[in-house]
Amino acid sequence: MKKWGRFILFILLAAAVAIQFYRPERNLEEGENPADMVNTLDVPQHLALKLEGSCYDCHSDHTEYPWYSQVAPVSWVLAKHIREGKLELNFSQFGNLERREMIGILTEICEVVEDGSMPLPGYLAMHKEAIFNEEEMQELCEWAEMEALKLLRD
């Protein structure tokens, strides 16, 4: 019986090592992107930094990867979250959208931060700095509303 246990343990260990060789593509666009939201809209510097620190890892073309992102299967889960996040909203491509889409996104940004559905709880567990306090939430919503109104007038 001990032989089977060791054999199974060896197979599991070999599988854990083998999966490390399958690496998903990394989300690492380099350089300035003129279509990025912070380059397209009038975003105050401190609010831009908060958005970048709280949202851009999953919702842009550039992710800041933590050390544990190098370990499979965590790397696979992160890659899936990033793909899904960019499909929902990609801040890096914001300037390429139609005005009505931009206005909708600005409205939705406020809603998802206020209702606590974004940033995701799992992300916040590892990134405490991404939490929006009440003051930051209010400022974000006021800014988003102001920018949406500007887009409506233009």
Buried (B, 14 or more C-beta within 10 A) or exposed (E): EEEEEEEEEEEEEEEEEEBEEEEBEEBEEEEEBEBBBBBBBEBEEEBBEBBBBBBBBBBBBBBEBEEEBEEBEEBBEBBEBBBEBBEEBBBBBBBEBEEEEBBEBBBBBBEBBBEEEBBBEEBBEEBEEBEBEEEBBEBBBEBBEEBBEEBEEE
